[in-house]
């Protein structure tokens, strides 16, 4: 009887952990960097008034399979080496979930990196 209680307890813990894993964020991995679009493929036109950083970040999000709903904010920041960069917050949707992601745009290299918060 004692052994069956241990098995029951172990099974209950495994089930609880398994069900808890279902609620984890499906986008928990960092996304690789993508260069800014070169214009080789026609992307949907960016919204009026967007900057190059916002356009590049929007394109980088779409390349990752995210549905970019809009730009939440954008601000200038200093990079690790002191170079001027731009952080853009995007509202995105994936698998029915909406969340904000940060994108860092480096104008010197034209690279837009999607980062999760």
N, C-alpha and C positions, 0 to 999 in steps of 0.2 A: 504494500500500500504506500509506503514511504517513497519508493522509487517512482511510482506512477504520479505522485504529487510533484516530484522534481521534473518529470517529463512534461506534465501539464503546465507547470510554471515556465519552463524553458520555451515551450511552444507558444504560450501566451506572449512572452517577451519578443519572440521572433515575429509574431504576427503584428504586434504593436509597432515594432521598429519598421517592418515592411510597409505598413499602412502610413506611418509617419513620413517615409521617404517619398510617398506619392505627392506630398504637398511641397516638396522642395522646388526651388526655382529651376526651370529647365535650361536657363541660360547662365548657369553658374560658372562656366569656363570663360577665360579671357579670349577675346576675339583677336585674330592677327591683324596686322596693319595692312592697309590697302592704299596704293598710290591714288592721287587725285585722278579723276577721269580725264582722258586725253581727247575726248570728243570722237573717238572711233565708233562708238555705238550711240545711237540717239536715245538719250534718257528723257524722261518727261521734263518739261521746262520747270525750272525752280520758280517758286513764288516771287512775285514782284518785290524788289527791295532787299533780296537776300544777298549776302556777301559771297565771295569766293569760298570762304571757310564753310559757310552754311551749305552751299551747294555741294562742296566736296564731301562734307560729313553726311549730307542726305544721300548722296550717291554711295558712300561707303556703307551706310546702313542698309540700303536696298541690295547691295552686293552680298551682304550677309544674310539675306532672306528675311529682313525685317520690313514690316510695313511702316514706313515713316509717316506719322500723322502730322508732324509739324515741328518747328523750332520753338523751344521753351525760352531759351536765353542764350546769349553769347557774350563773352568777355575776353579781353586781352590778358595774357599771362606771360610770365617769363619762364623760359625753359630751363633745364638743368645747366646749360652752358651760357645762360643769360640772353639767349636769342628770343625775340618776340614770337609768341605763339598765340593761338586763339582756341579757347575752350567753348564748345557749342553743346548745349543740352538739347537732346532730341526726345520728343515723345514718340514712342514706337509701340507697335503691337506685334505679338508673335504667339501663335497657337491660342488666340482669344484672350491673351493677357496683355494689358497696357502697362508700360513702365517707362521711366525716363532713363536714358543712357547718356553718358558723357562721351564726347568726341573731341580729340585733341588734333588740331590742324597746325602743321608746320609749313609756313609759307615758303621757306627757303628750299625745301625738298618737295613740296606739294603733296606730302603724305598726310592722310586723314586716318586716325586710329580710333576705333570704337572701343570704349572701355565701359565696363559695367560698374554700377554703384552698389 
